[in-house]
Amino acid sequence: MMSQDCAEGVEEMFEVRAEGDICVIKVLGEITYVNMEEVKKEIQEKVQGEFRVYVLNLGSCTYINSIGFGYIVESFQKIKKEKKKLIICNLVPDVKKLFEITKMDTIIEIYKSEKEALEKNR
């Protein structure tokens, strides 16, 4: 049974919810140096929880700068060390291109939709 509220302390730039032992974090807007601290705080708080899988839904994220992208990669590595999983879904074309150019799409699981990400990771 989940003892942690997945949506506790969420800022306006996120929609966060629990789906059993999966935490879905939907980013609303851009990930840049301006809001990077909020993004870091949100992900770090959730990673310390009891969740097995973290779904980062970037369907409403229209832009990620290099700092934001670097933090996603760093988060992936930290979560993997905890024997947990960070997956990404719903990439808009420009953000998808960033993952492809950097070849991170070969390292981090990326799904076309949140529904598919949840179904494949239950």
Secondary structure, DSSP 8 states (H G I E B T S, - for coil): ---S-TTTT--TTEEEEEETTEEEEEEES-BSTTTHHHHHHHHHHHHTSS-SEEEEEEEE---B-HHHHHHHHHHHHHHHHTT-EEEEE---HHHHHHHHHTTGGGTS-EESSHHHHHHHT-
